[in-house]
Amino acid sequence: MPEEEYQWLPREDILSLEEMARLVQAFTQVGVTKVRFTGGEPLLRKNFTELIQQVAKIPQIEDIALTTNAMLLAAQADSLKAAGIQRLNISLDTLDRDRFQSLTRRDALPQVLEGIQAAKAAGFRGIKLDTVLIRGTNDDEVIPLLEFAARNDLQLRFIEYMDVGGATHWSASQVVPRDEIVKMVSARFGAVEEVEIQDPSAPARLYRTADGMEFGIIASTTTPFCSDCDRGRVTADGTWFSCLYAQKGTDLRDALRDGQSASDLVQVLHDLWSHRDDRGAEQRLAAKERGPAVSLDELLADPLLEMHTRGG
């Protein structure tokens, strides 16, 4: 969760569902074939399935994914599947109810677990669980979470704690690095082998235990993969960010609302991507003194720095 005090994006700045679909259509003209809806929490958006249906009709889109905290998933799993969502990532940092409430400020672990089961019942396969490990907070749950994922036919992905957005209390000492996670799993299950993956831009490295359990690790804090990153992020108000660590984005909303032609918008996107040279994670790793990427005052001044607005 973000800080207790944060700024909402002005409602009038938020893109309509039709504007979002037009933007996706424009991105397909510069090569995009995969779309992920994230947040924040996408399932809070009114008529969200209508947007999924619009995007699913775009011929060039081959894959539509959703990242959710699953608190509202149980009631929407069937409609999301029918609308065109193909893959789900569910954020789950703990299996302890009290700890869950402390982390999320919601006593909603039962709803999340219900949402996972509803997603399976709706026909979703290959569901991923995303767990951000924080030393001293939930690093004692590596094995319980892995066993939970295996029992429920889910793929768990551990994510190194990142110094971005609302992580205003971040410190390097809280990061549980990839090698340490592998050692924890090896100590419990024996030798762990790395699984060869086909997509070099995929953020997670995959591992397999001797008895066949697979899990992933996204080590973007200690082992950045900027050179392989092919992702862009567009916030709900139409601001495009070329890097998760970017301090400034590019406003695409005006291009959508000022009557520019579709070809003009495509040219804007082409020019933006052609000049992209971000190495945010690498630069953070090289910093001599590394603390939170942004301060609370900066977050209050610019809500687009929050991960819940740009998709963390």
N, C-alpha and C positions, 0 to 999 in steps of 0.2 A: 504494500500500500504506500501511496505517497505520504508526505508530511501531513500532519493534522490540518495545517493551514496551507491552502494552495489556491491558485487562480483557475476558474473555469474558462474555457474558450467561449467568447461571446456567441450566443445562439445564432445571431444573424450571419455570422461568419461561417457556420457549419455548412458543408456542401449538402445539397439534396441528394436523394438516392439516384435520381436521373443524372445529376452532375457527376457523381462518382462513377456511374456506368460509362458515361461519355469519356471520362478520364482513362478508365481501363481500356476502352476501345482505342484511344489515342496511343496508349502505351504499347498495344499490340502492333502498331505500325512501326515501332522501333525495335521489335524483336521479343517483347515480353510474351511468354506463354503460360506463366504460372502466377497466380494471385493468392495471397494469404491475407485474411482479415484478422486483425489482432487489435491490441489496445493497450491499456484500458480493457474494457469488457465489451466485445461486439454485441453480445446478446441483450444488452441494455437498449440497443438502438431500435426504435419503433419501426415495424415493418421490415426488419432486417432480411427476412427471407425473400422479399420482393427484389432486393438488390442482388441476392444470390441468383435468383431466376434470370435477371437481366444479364448478369455477367456470364452465366452458363450458356446463354444463347449466342455469345460472341464466338465465331468459329475458331479463331486463333487460340483461344484459351483452352489449354489441355489439362490444367490441374487447378482446382480451387480448394484451398485449405483454410482451416479456422483454428486460431489459438484462443482458448477460453479458460476461465477459472472454474467452469462447470457448475457454478452455484445455481444457474438457471437452465442447465442443460437438460435435465430430466423431462421437462415439459416441452422442449423444443427439438429434441433429438430426431424424431421422426420427420418433422417438417423440414429440418435442415438437410437431412439425407435426401428427401424428395425434391428439394429446391435445387440441389446440385453440389453441395459440399461433399468432397471426396475423401479428405483426410482431416483428422483431428489431432491437435496437440492440447493436452490438458495440464495446466499448471498445478502442481501438487508438491509442496515443500516439506510436508510432515504428515504422519499418520496419527499424531497425538492431538487429541481434541483441544486441550488447553493451549498447547503450543500453536496450533492452527489459529485459535482465537487471538493469541498474542501477536502473531505475524500479520493477520488480515483484518483485525478488529471486527471479525464476524464469527459467531459460533455456528459455522456452516459446514463443518467437515462431513456430517451425515448427508447433506444435500449434494456435496461434491461426489461422494462415493455412490450415491444414488444416480447421479448424472452419468458416471462412468458405466454403470450397469445398463442404463437406458441407451447409451450410445452403442454398446455392444448389441443390445436387443434390436436396435434400429438397423443393424447391418453394417456398422462401421467396422473395418478391419485395419490392423496395423496402427492402432491408436498409440500415440506417444505420450508419455508422462514427462513433463519438464520439471526438474528439481534444481533450484538454486541452492548450492551448499554454502553455508556460512559457518566458519569455525566457531565453536562454542554455542551455536544455536541449534543446528540440526545435523551436524556431521556425524553424530552418533546413530543416525538412522539410515546410513548407506545400505547396510545389509537388510534391515526390515523393509525398506522401500524396494530394493531389488527383488526380494522374495515376494512381496505383494504384487509387483509387476508380473513376475513369472507365473504366479497362481492365476492371474486374471488375463493372461495372454496379451500383455501390454509391453511396449518397449520403453524402458526408462532411459532418460538422458539427463545426466548430471551436468549442471552448468556452473562454471566458475563465477563467483560473485564479482560483478563488474562495477567499476567506479563511474557510473553514468547516471544522469537524470536525478531522480529523487534519492539516490544513495548518498545522502549528505553526511552519514556517519561512517562511510566506508573507510577501511584501512587495509593495507596489504596483509596484515597479520590474520585477517578474517578469511582470506582466500584459501580454499582447499584445492591445491593444484592437481592436475591430471594424474601425475605419477603416484601421488599419495592415494588417490581414489583407487587406482589399479592395485596398489599394494593391499589396501583394505579388502578388496574383493578377493584377491589371491590368497590372503591369509585365511579366508573363510572357505573358499571353494577350490583352491588349488590353482594351477597354472592358468593364466588368462592370455589368450592370443588376440592380436589385432586382426580384424576382418577387413579384407580389401574392399574398397567401395569404388563404384563406377563414376560418380559425380565428384570431381575435385572441388566444386564450389559448395558442396554440402558442409555445413558448419560443424557437424559432429564426426568424431572418429568412433568407429564401432569396435566393440570387443566381445569375445565369446568365452564363457567358462568351459571347463572340461565336460560338464554335463549339458552343454548346449544353451545356457541362458545368454542372451545377447543384451548389451546395454551400450549406450553412447556417452561420450564426454565432449562437451563444447568448452574448449580451453582458450577462449578468446582473450582472457586476461593475461595469462602467462605465456601463451603461444599464439600470437595473433596470426590471422590468415588473410590479411588485407589484400594481398596480391591475387587471391582466388575469389574474393568477394564480388558477386555480381548482383547485389541487391540494392534496391532503392526503397525509400519509405515515403508515403504520402499521408499526412495527418488528415483528420476529419475536416479541417478548414482549408484543405487543398495546398498545404505547404510541402514541397518536395525536399527531402533530405537525402544526400548521397552517401551519408555515413552515420552510423549510430552515435558517434561522438561529435558530429558536426554542431557547431554553435549557431550557425545561421542556415536557413533554408531558402528556397525559391518559391515565391507565391505563384501558384498556377490558377488560383481562383479567379483572378481578374481576367485571365485569358479565357476562362470558361464563360464568364458573365459579361464580357465586353463585346461579344459578337464576333470574336475572331473565328476564322474558318477552321475546320478540322485540320487542314493541311498546315495552317499557321501554328496550331498547337503541337502538331507532330514535329514541326521544325524546331520549336522551342525545346521539346524533350530530347531531340537528337543532339542539339547543340550542348545542352546541359550534360548529357552522358558522355559526349565526345571529349569534354574538357574535365571530366572527373579524374581527380588524382589523389583522392583521400587515402590517408594512412593513419587514421585516428588511433586505433588500438596499438599500432607500432610506436607512434609518438608517445602515447601514454606509458608504454612499457619502458621507453628510453628516458623518461623524466627522472631527474636526479632525486627529487623529493615528490613522492606520489601520494596524493590524498584524493578526496572527492573531486570529480571533474568540475562540478559547479557547486556554488554555495546556496544556502537557503534564500538569501536575498536575491540572488540571480534567478532562482526558480520563481519567486514571487513576482519578479519583474517581467519574466518571459515564460508563460506556461508551456510553450512549445519545447522547452528544454526537458520537460518531464517525460519519462518513458511511457507513462500511460497515455500520452497524446501522440507520440510518434511510433509506438509499437516496440516495446522492449523485449 
